[in-house]
Protein backbone atom coordinates (compact mmCIF):
# COMPACT_ATOMS: atom_id res chain seq x y z
CA UNK A 1 0.00 0.00 0.00
CA UNK A 2 2.77 2.49 0.90
CA UNK A 3 4.61 1.70 -2.32
CA UNK A 4 1.48 2.27 -4.36
CA UNK A 5 0.98 5.64 -2.68
CA UNK A 6 4.57 6.69 -3.30
CA UNK A 7 4.18 5.83 -6.97
CA UNK A 8 0.81 7.60 -7.22
CA UNK A 9 2.12 10.79 -5.61
CA UNK A 10 5.35 10.68 -7.65
CA UNK A 11 3.41 10.34 -10.89
CA UNK A 12 0.99 13.11 -9.86
CA UNK A 13 4.04 15.39 -9.55
CA UNK A 14 5.29 14.20 -12.97
CA UNK A 15 8.57 13.12 -11.38
CA UNK A 16 10.82 10.19 -12.20
CA UNK A 17 12.17 7.70 -9.70
CA UNK A 18 15.60 9.22 -10.37
CA UNK A 19 14.41 12.71 -9.43
CA UNK A 20 12.90 11.44 -6.17
CA UNK A 21 16.09 9.49 -5.48
CA UNK A 22 18.23 12.62 -5.94
CA UNK A 23 16.08 14.54 -3.46
CA UNK A 24 16.30 11.73 -0.88
CA UNK A 25 19.98 11.05 -1.54
CA UNK A 26 19.40 7.42 -2.53
CA UNK A 27 19.64 5.42 -5.76
CA UNK A 28 16.74 5.22 -8.21
CA UNK A 29 16.66 1.46 -7.54
CA UNK A 30 15.78 2.26 -3.93
CA UNK A 31 12.72 4.23 -5.05
CA UNK A 32 11.78 1.34 -7.32
CA UNK A 33 11.96 -1.00 -4.32
CA UNK A 34 9.83 1.39 -2.25
CA UNK A 35 7.18 1.40 -4.97
CA UNK A 36 7.33 -2.39 -5.39
CA UNK A 37 6.92 -2.87 -1.64
CA UNK A 38 10.19 -4.80 -1.24
CA UNK A 39 11.80 -2.05 0.84
CA UNK A 40 10.27 0.51 3.19
CA UNK A 41 11.67 4.01 3.59
CA UNK A 42 13.11 5.01 6.95
CA UNK A 43 11.41 7.73 8.97
CA UNK A 44 13.59 10.52 7.58
CA UNK A 45 12.78 9.47 4.02
CA UNK A 46 9.09 9.27 4.90
CA UNK A 47 9.21 12.84 6.23
CA UNK A 48 10.97 14.08 3.10
CA UNK A 49 8.53 12.23 0.82
CA UNK A 50 5.55 13.65 2.72
CA UNK A 51 6.97 17.17 2.39
CA UNK A 52 7.70 16.67 -1.29
CA UNK A 53 4.21 15.31 -1.99
CA UNK A 54 2.60 17.94 0.26
CA UNK A 55 0.83 15.38 2.44
CA UNK A 56 1.27 14.34 6.06
CA UNK A 57 3.35 11.30 6.97
CA UNK A 58 0.11 9.86 8.34
CA UNK A 59 -1.60 10.27 4.97
CA UNK A 60 1.35 8.62 3.27
CA UNK A 61 1.46 5.54 5.50
CA UNK A 62 -2.13 4.99 6.63
CA UNK A 63 -4.23 2.31 5.02
CA UNK A 64 -7.11 3.37 2.86
CA UNK A 65 -10.41 3.52 4.69
CA UNK A 66 -12.26 0.25 4.97
CA UNK A 67 -14.87 -0.18 2.24
CA UNK A 68 -17.76 -2.24 3.61
CA UNK A 69 -19.13 -2.78 0.09
CA UNK A 70 -16.16 -5.06 -0.66
CA UNK A 71 -17.04 -7.61 2.04
CA UNK A 72 -18.16 -11.10 1.12
CA UNK A 73 -20.14 -13.15 3.68
CA UNK A 74 -20.95 -16.85 3.53
CA UNK A 75 -22.90 -18.71 6.22
CA UNK A 76 -22.48 -22.46 6.58
CA UNK A 77 -23.59 -24.63 9.51
CA UNK A 78 -23.96 -21.66 11.85
CA UNK A 79 -20.54 -20.25 10.97
CA UNK A 80 -20.07 -16.93 9.22
CA UNK A 81 -17.16 -16.63 6.80
CA UNK A 82 -16.20 -13.05 6.09
CA UNK A 83 -13.65 -12.01 3.49
CA UNK A 84 -12.45 -8.88 1.76
CA UNK A 85 -9.30 -7.68 0.02
CA UNK A 86 -7.81 -6.35 3.25
CA UNK A 87 -9.19 -9.08 5.49
CA UNK A 88 -8.21 -12.57 4.38
CA UNK A 89 -10.98 -14.38 6.20
CA UNK A 90 -12.47 -14.60 9.65
CA UNK A 91 -14.71 -17.37 10.87
CA UNK A 92 -17.06 -16.63 13.75
CA UNK A 93 -18.73 -19.49 15.61
CA UNK A 94 -22.44 -19.40 16.44
CA UNK A 95 -21.77 -18.02 19.92
CA UNK A 96 -18.87 -15.82 18.79
CA UNK A 97 -16.85 -17.17 21.68
CA UNK A 98 -13.71 -17.50 19.60
CA UNK A 99 -12.16 -15.67 16.69
CA UNK A 100 -9.93 -17.51 14.23
CA UNK A 101 -7.94 -16.19 11.29
CA UNK A 102 -8.05 -18.63 8.42
CA UNK A 103 -5.94 -18.63 5.28
CA UNK A 104 -7.69 -19.81 2.13
N, C-alpha and C positions, 0 to 999 in steps of 0.2 A: 504494500500500500504506500509506504513512504517513497519508494523508488518511483512508483507511478506518479505521485504528486510532484516529485522533483522534475521528472520529465515534462509533465504537463505545464508546470510553471516556467521551466526553461524555454519550452517551445512557445509559450504565450509571450515571452520576452524576445522571441526571435533570436535566441542565443544558441551557440554550438556548445557541445560538451567541452571543447578546448577552451572556449572563452570562460566558462564557469570554472574550469580547472585552474586557469591563470589567476582568477580572482581569489580562489581558495588556496592557491599555492600547492596544488596537487597535479598529478598527471591526468590526462583526458581519460585514460583507462579506469582511473578511480571513479570518475563521474559515471562512466558506463556501468561499473559495478554497483554504484549506488542505485542507478535506475533499474538495473536488473534484479536488485534485491539480494545480491550475493555479498554485499558489504554495506555496513551502515556508517554514516558520517558520525564523527565525534561531536561533542557538544559545541565546540567552537565553530566547527563547520556548519552545524545546524543553525547557529546564531547568524553566521554570515549569509547562509542561504536564505533564511527568513528575511533578513534585511534586504538582500538583493531582490527577492521576490515580493517585497512589501507586504508580508504576512507575519503573523506571530509564529513563534516556534511551536506553540500549541496547535495552531491551524495546520502547520506543516506535518506534525507527527500524529495528530489524533486520527482515529478511525472515522470513516464516514458514518453519519447517523444511521441507526438501524432502520431498515425499511421493512415494516411488518407485511407488506404486500408480497414479499419474496419468501414467505414461510410456507412450507409444505407440511401438512399434518396427516398422519395415517393412524387409525385406531384399529387394533387387532387384539382380541382376547382381553379387553380391559386395559390395554397398554397403549399410551399415546406415543407415537414416533414423530418427532419434530425435526425438520431439517431446513437449512437455508444455506446460502453461500458462505456466510460468516460463522455459522454454527453447524458443525458437521452433523451431529445428530444427538438428541437427548431422548432417553426413554424414561417415562414416568409411570410407575406402578399405579394400580387402582387407588391406593391409599396415599400415594405420593410420600411414602415414608423413606424412600431412598432415591437418589439421583445418580444415574450412571451415564458416562460419556462413552458412546459406542462409535467405532470406526467402521464404516461400510465401504 
